[in-house]
Amino acid sequence: MPEELKKIELDTSFPPPATASKRRFPWKLILIPVVVVVVIVAIIGVMLLPLGGVMAKAKDVAESGKKAAVAIKNQDLVGAKSGLAETRGKLKILSDEFAKVKPLKMVPILGSYLSDGEHGINAGFAGLDAADKAIEALEPNADLLGFKGKSSFVQGSADDRIQTAVKTMTALLPKVNEIAVSVDKLRTEIDAIDPSRYPEKIGTTRIRQQLVASKEVIENAANLFVNAQPLLLSLPKLLGEPNDRRYLVIFQNDKELRATGGFMTAYAQFRMERGKAILEKADDIYALDNALKKKFPAPREILTFHKGVYNLNIRDSNLSPDFKNSMQMFETIYDAVGGKEKIDGIIAVD
């Protein structure tokens, strides 16, 4: 047999080639996130359990608040004080219950509503603080103001109601600054709530509209107690409490141009007596000019635009667009009117 055709013996001593191992699916990569999600959902579920308690406590607060509101409406200061104290206690319980779900504020969407709930609770405490300070100011004068649960304010005449309101404002003056701080806090908390997040209504209850209306009422109250506080402090005095005030109301014809808004065509004199306006006299503006005891030389404006007029009449004294300056000129001439009475202020009406 030729050399090249010899049988080649294969060495079988070599180990057999290793068989390829089967590739296993990495289940851990799926199981770990799933377990994490399940744990998170379980935690959230457990934390959501107190939400039922929160809703129940919120209803308790609302019921107590309604009772306090009825007492206030009935001018029952004792009942109002008791109702507000009860409401504060229920609100504290609600706040404690709400604290159990506060960690959920990090959850998208739900967190926004929980933040609103927190702002609402804070606003509730601020509102109660303002009400408590008001009652503290009114309590010493409860008998004088008629706050004994007889609803005389609602049943009385318009004049009686105004006079009671003026007396009430006077009693509140010592606490106005403290009330303003609480009302401003109330406004800040309510402003943080976005009504657009809420539906128009749930069933027959209007939700968004009530939120918007509440924000407007609180904004108006804040403007009164915070922004217009100087006016509020002066208002009882301006309305004749405790001493009468006398005002001259000037009626301006805005169809005949003048610097302050129109030609002064008539006037009325009122006396304010604890909020009640009493008309003392009314007449044509020419009656004041006819009663002048002296003449006043016409200024440049009159000489330039009123040809042939060389005296300054009281009816032409509103030459400056600065109302205060015009009325100071008016008063200078008015002091020369025979039979005139001292006035405490001038109001112009177009």
Sequence and secondary structure as in RCSB ss.txt:
>XXXX:A:sequence
MPEELKKIELDTSFPPPATASKRRFPWKLILIPVVVVVVIVAIIGVMLLPLGGVMAKAKDVAESGKKAAVAIKNQ
DLVGAKSGLAETRGKLKILSDEFAKVKPLKMVPILGSYLSDGEHGINAGFAGLDAADKAIEALEPNADLLGFKGK
SSFVQGSADDRIQTAVKTMTALLPKVNEIAVSVDKLRTEIDAIDPSRYPEKIGTTRIRQQLVASKEVIENAANLF
VNAQPLLLSLPKLLGEPNDRRYLVIFQNDKELRATGGFMTAYAQFRMERGKAILEKADDIYALDNALKKKFPAPR
EILTFHKGVYNLNIRDSNLSPDFKNSMQMFETIYDAVGGKEKIDGIIAVD
>XXXX:A:secstr
  GGG      TTS            HHHHHHHHHHHHHHHHHHHHHHTHHHHHHHHHHHHHHHHHHHHHHHHTT
BHHHHHHHHHHHHHHHHHHHHHHTTTGGGGGSTTHHHHHHHHHHHHHHHHHHHHHHHHHHHHHGGGHHHHT BS 
 HHHHS HHHHHHHHHHHHHHHGGGHHHHHHHHHHHHHHHHT  GGGS SEETTEESHHHHHHHHHHHHHHHIII
IITHHHHHHHHHHTTSSS EEEEEEEEETTS  TTSSEEEEEEEEEEETTEEEEEEEEEHHHHHHTBSS  B  H
HHHHHSTT  B  GGG   SSSHHHHHHHHHHHHTTBTT    SEEEEE 
